[in-house]
Amino acid sequence: MSPWFTWLTQAIPLLLPWLVRVGVAMAQATVCSRWDHSVGLDDLGLSQEGDVVIGAVFPIHNLPPAPDLSFSQHPNLQSCVKRCFVLPLRPDSRFQEEPLRWVHALVFAVDEINRNPFLLPGVRLGYRVLDSCGQHPWSLRGALALVSGGTWPLSDSHIPLVIGDASSTQAIILARTLGPLSVPVISYQASCGCLSDRQEFPNFFRTIPSDVYQALTMARLTRLLGWTWVGAIAADNDYGRQAIQVFEAAVRGTGVCLAFFETLNRANLVRDVKRAADTVQNSTARVILVFLWYTDTGALLLELGRRNVTDRQFLASEAWSTSGQLLRNPALFNVSRGVLGVAIRSAPMPGFEAHLRSLHPSRRPGDVLLKELWETEFGCSPGAAHEHDTSLSPRIRLASCSGAETLEMVQSPFTDTSQLRITYNVYLAVYAAAHALHSLLSCPQRDSPSWGNSFTCSPPHNISPAELLQHLNQVNFTTPLGEPFYFRGADVPAVYDLVNWQATPQGLLKLVTIGRVEGSNILIDQSAIQWNAGSNMVPVSVCSDSCPPGTRVARRKGEPVCCFDCISCAEGEVSNTTGSLQCDRCPLEFWSNGNRTACIPRQLEFLSFNDTMGVTLTTVAVCGAVATVAVFMLFVYHRHTPLVRANNSELSFLLLLSLKLCFLCSLVFIGRPSVWACQIRQAAFGVIFVLCLSCLLVKTIVVLAAFRSARPGAGQLMRWFGPVQQRGSVFLFTSVQVIICAVWLSISPPLPYRDLGLKGSKVILECEVGSVAGFSLVLGYIGLLASLCLLLAFLARKLPDNFNEAKFITFSMLIFCAVWISFVPAYVSSPGKYTVAVEIFAILASSFGLLFCLFAPKCFIILLRPERNTKKHMMDK
């Protein structure tokens, strides 16, 4: 706001008595017109006497901006006030038909009320209307003239209430000026959110929703339509800046961001329009919020059209969303097609169009504004107009009208009743004033104890504005359309229309209502919207496309939250919604699918016969078993030869049988672990290997005992190692392992176990050893027998003989011990199914080591060197 306005609004309440006297002295002068100074207010024909008279101020003429009236240049208050109120009348003011329609909405409402036997019965309502020309000084002057009293020929009563003015700035002036007098002010178009402050404006009311609700509605629309990256252009004043502030607060934390914010100042409109057009053209935002007056919006749209920027979707404020001037401008067709706007609600007024079309200067000879309307519409001057020289200009003389002119078939802004928005607000303001007066004058509960001192009643000829203000705060009635009406402080419940600018086959734009807003509820028919490209597809306006399922949002440092990158979820994490801020970890037995969009059950992993490794190990085990059987068959076939019979052939056959079982027991480790498989594999492994080592140990002892018995005095030694003792020793050694395994399996047996600790899409199904102590005893006993066998075989390795079997036992046990010593760290460090594979490898490697070291030399002699397979050769040193 300009400095002179701020100073004026603060100084007026202090100087109100003097200002009222100034208004009284000037009340007989025309507030704003092109007419002669001698024309009085009553000569305008905008007044009607009554028992109670309400005042109204309308911008019937539009006056161009006046010269700078900064109070800093005029320190003398009297000089400043003189400049405000004694300005020369302007010959360049422009007559506006739409505000004149608002005036007649007031006249129409007053006539309805006076005909209503239930509203203000016995009281005739009158009115007085003045023209503010859309200028602050004229608006203030008119209000002071209305409330001063004593200057009107029709009545000596003061006017207790003023309806007006149109703009928020002028309404602020009126509310602050008339506030000390407690005169209620009801505006029909002042929408500034600041006027809702009851502490600062206790006497102000309005029938239009606050701009705060409009900005909140736009915020809800952007979220509803999925627009997260929007630009904003607003007027460089309280209207525009406050609207953007409310919008930003409403969308904060919802993922909607402002791509840019530009302001337009009328003082530098050309420069600001070019700057804003550059920003719009260079921005990636496709949706633009515009909080501007319709004339400023027109300048902006023309500049964008000149640059061929026609792919932007505009979201319009009520200040221009229904502007007929913009809709009818063909130069704006391409750039403004598809505009989506918030508009003041439209409502029908039955009988109002007939009222307008029935107007004629001959029926209202004193209505000079109606005569000016006739001059505008028909280009002629009604005969009575020349009586006071009130034509368009003293320099222009129009021909007299024939009298046959009528508004019946005229299509103009004055007669257009298809979109009654501000007009209906004026209508509601009159009814609100009438119901407050009705409450004040009727006082049905005057004698009630609950009435107290909160309300007082007045006679029609002496209404107190302060009393009327109290009743106006409590107004609650049903409108002629059947809708409830009441004030919430200064405001009415927010109701808006949602409108869309749609192209017609004739290449024009038309206004189509596509929805309604009531409070926080938005009812919109999206299928009926025509967007900027002429399609029915909602335009997309985002800084970054929404992250698809399987990804998450990663904020870009230093940029708005709407600008981000999409990062794939890590393994084991998923996001199944669009725009996820984080990925969710799957439960333990589940894993993410390939797209990271869903958790699927983990695949069970175990060493199966279908795996390459399982097939390989199975083949090796079978080959080992076949080789063992082949050796066994070879030994059976040559069982009577000295080589086979030497050193107890029975133990050799038992050893071959145990080796075959060693190869076959490895197959139990392959396949899906089950309860019986887990218990059998460990027990079989432990018992079979002990059986094999027992045979080797007994064979080693027999070899050692045989050579020791050849010494003098040791002849009885072999009697303790005969066949029976050998079989008994093998059985005894093996029984110890059987007992250990039986205790282990009975107390804490191995069981199938799902290992979920490893990260991956698979669950390792393996056999848990159960009792670690039991498993350790099994391995420890095997190691004990292997150590004893190695020690004894090492001691007997140099005994004289052509075929000393102790040497081969020594080599076999060295291989056996080397395999199982390396098995321990490999077993512990191997993951998943490879643990089982390591154990199978150790079994097969040690079994092959025993088979080849013990039996390969014998097979070589039997098959390839039969001449050595004689008793004589074996006994020679």
Secondary structure, DSSP 8 states (H G I E B T S, - for coil): --HHHHHHHHHTGGGHHHHHHHHHHTTTS-SS-SS-TT--SGGGT-EE--SEEEEEEE--EE--------GGG---HHHHHHHHHS----TT-EE-HHHHHHHHHHHHHHHHHHH-TTSSTT--EEEEEEE-TT-HHHHHHHHHHHHH-S--TT--S----EE--SSHHHHHHHHHHHGGGT--EEESS---GGGG-TTT-TTEEESS--HHHHHHHHHHHHHHTT--EEEEEEESSHHHHHHHHHHHHHHTTTT-EEEEEEEE-GGGHHHHHHHHHHHHHH-S--EEEEE--HHHHHHHHHHHHHTT----EEEE-TTTTT-HHHHT-GGGHHHHTT-EEEEE-----TTHHHHHHT--TTT-TT-HHHHHHHHHHHS-B-GGGGGTT-SSBTTB---B--S---STT--STTT--SS-SHHHHHHHHHHHHHHHHHHHHH-TTTT-GGGTTT-----GGG--HHHHHHHHHT-EEE-TTS-EEE-BTTB---EEEEEEEEE-TTS-EEEEEEEEEETTEEEE-GGG---TTSSSS-----SS----TTEEEEE-TTS-TT-EEEEE--TTEE--STT-SS-EE--TTEEE-TTSSSEEE-EEE---TTSHHHHHHHHHHHHHHHHHHHHHHHHHHTTTSHHHHTTTHHHHHHHHHHHHHHHHHGGGGSS---HHHHHHHHHHHHHHHHHHHHHHHHHHHHHHHHHHTTSTT-GGGGGGGSHHHHHHHHHHHHHHHHHHHHHHHHHS--EEEEE--S-SSEEEEEEE-S-HHHHHHHHHHHHHHHHHHHHHHHHTTT-S-TT-HHHHHHHHHHHHHHHHHHHHHHHHH--THHHHHHHHHHHHHHHHHHHHHHHHHHHHHHHH-GGG-SHHHHH--
